[in-house]
Amino acid sequence: MSSSTTGSLRTSAAVLDAANRWSVIGGHHSVGRFAVASTRTVASVDQAAVASNDKTKDKDARADGGLKTIAADGGGSDDEAVEEVADTGQLGVEMDLQIGQMTLRSKHLSALESKVANHCDVKLIFGDATMQASLLEKAEHRTRYKLASTVAARLTCLRRS
Amino acid sequence: MNYSDPENPRDCPAVARMDAQLKWGWSEEEKGYNVTSFGGQTIRCRPDPKKTDPVTGRTIPPDLLPTHRYPSTATPGFYLGKPPVKTEDDVVYRPNLPGFDLAGVPGAILSQRDSELLISFLTAPYIRLPLVLAFFASDDRVHKLQSPKLKGILDSVLFEPGRYLRLTATGVIPAMVPTQHPSLLASSHGLLANELHKAPDNVLRPLAALLTGALALDTGAVCDVGGTDFNTGVDIILYVTRLAARVDNYVNFLVDHHHKRHRCVDVPLRDLALSEGTLAALEHGLAALRETMQGELAELLEEYLMRLDKETAGHPGDEKLIDRNSRLAADLHAHRLLLLRNVHQEELTPDTAKVLIGSFVYLTTRHTWNKAARKAGRLLVPETEIYELLTVVRRRLITWPLLKKQRTLDRVLQTALQVSSSSISTGRWTLRWTPRWTQRNGHQYLLEERVPLHFSGWLSPDLASR
């Protein structure tokens, strides 16, 4: 799968779609929330590799550093019901369809909030470029964002120099 | 909100918040709603027609009365100035008519003949809707819609409700032409709903022609070289997309209401019962409209996203290009959503669900809301319309039975994740990256440290590797 050094995999959509196993987040307050809660087990890949004595697949499995990897052709069937996971607050990727929001490891990634992005100081420094930010902390009188874009990276470089 | 006249800012003094609350009531005498506020004062949705001169105490003549604060751009005299234009004769005897010139475009957008035709149509508000729509849909005039003023006129004609037909006047037909009672030339649910109810073909046929004409304007490029926004052709295509999607909302409402499928409105509506013939015409027109919108048009929008993605991928270090293309992609995603607003739950497929979820998540992660100007990143689709759309479709999506099947869920959400995490991606053709998840500490599922390049464009390195 990791055939490209840039990470740009031009494989078929069907293969990519079966990559992660999504689950429903349980609880009355979690209607419409889904999370990646498990991956395909490596066992299925290894068994397939052994069974077919396919050295390429075996090599791929080892190249993943022993971590559990994804079986590209694995996946649920149309009859298989979706599993439910508890809302532990430690879920990897979460999709909330109620508000169309994606959360990565409890950090909501979004374009910078309007009142911040429209602030004259922010405009003076960054211009009108669209910036993505991750909300780190929110208190009554303080909100901490981490800018997540190449603009922020460039600014960091400028400060260092 | 500022309620004061801009030329007289003290016209409406500061009031306590609760005093500004509107109180709605029903007047049995007048058979209409009675709205009071500001301590029991009568509230009007238009300037007082009986306003008196504060110095002389005399009633101000109608021509000198103040107009609406934001008068309709479909008012015949809006672009003509004084004297007021009331009839066709007032247009004919004007020495010059506006050409709706556009900066950077040589010559007039509309010829004097076309301008006279259009403004003459505007003088007859009750029947102008099909006339104006047919005007733009015929004689290759779709490209005239590059003018924002003409777009405004068409929007006003189509979507402004017009004069309200009072309950007591329902079913009363004018006996003379011209009528002595202009209040009868009105509708109970807006002119567009009225037109669709009385003569749907007069709206749906020109609209289909307009859509076909707009699609023919595709030049193969999304932007001009060095441009910061869509080129003229794409701008018109997107405008007609919005127009068609909004008419689709009306037609869909009428059909759903007739079949008692509408979730909110299930009571009979005054003067809006559909005959068998009208229903058949509406359903046929809607099917034809949807076929174009969800077929050729949706594919074209995907292709535009693909082109932007390809351009961005070719210049990974060009931040201005990435910023511009991300903004344009947000617009394209918003238009893709408009095309699918009225898809019923039973019509949902994994492909449509992918577009709905992926485009929504793309907008929430990539678009900065509440920008004041187009140049700063404001969407072509009003943001309130997108929120309304989310409200309409989210229940259909969440309760969609196929989303409880593992394979469909994986396909839909994985694609949505990829669309939202790439810079431009469309979901169908640019699925280029499979995020790799690793299990650590028993219950934690982490993103593998090897992050693809186009993903790291919006994730800071330390965040991505954490």
Interface residues (C-beta under 8 A of the other chain):
Chain A: M1 S2 T6 G7 S8 L9 R10 T11 A13 V15 L16 D17 A18 A19 N20 R21 W22 V24 V31 G32 F34 V36 A37 S38 T39 L67 K68 T69 I70 A72 G75 G76 S77 D78 D79 E80 A81 V82 E83 T88 Q90 L91 G92 V93 M95 L97 Q98 I99 G100 Q101 M102 L104 R105 K107 L109 S110 A111 L112 E113 S114 K115 A117 N118 D128 A129 T130 M131 Q132 S134 K146 L147 A148 S149 T150 V151 A152 A153 R154
Chain B: A313 E319 K320 I322 D323 S326 R327 I357 F360 V361 L363 T364 T365 R366 H367 T368 W369 N370 K371 A372 K375 A376 G377 L390 R394 L397 I398 L403 K404 K405 Q406 R407 T408 L409 D410 R411 L413 Q414 T415 A416 L417 Q418 S420 S421 R428 L431 R432 W433 T434 P435 R436 W437 T438 Q439 H443 Q444 Y445 L446 L447 E448 R450 V451 P452 L453 H454 F455 G457 W458 L459 S460 P461 L463 R466
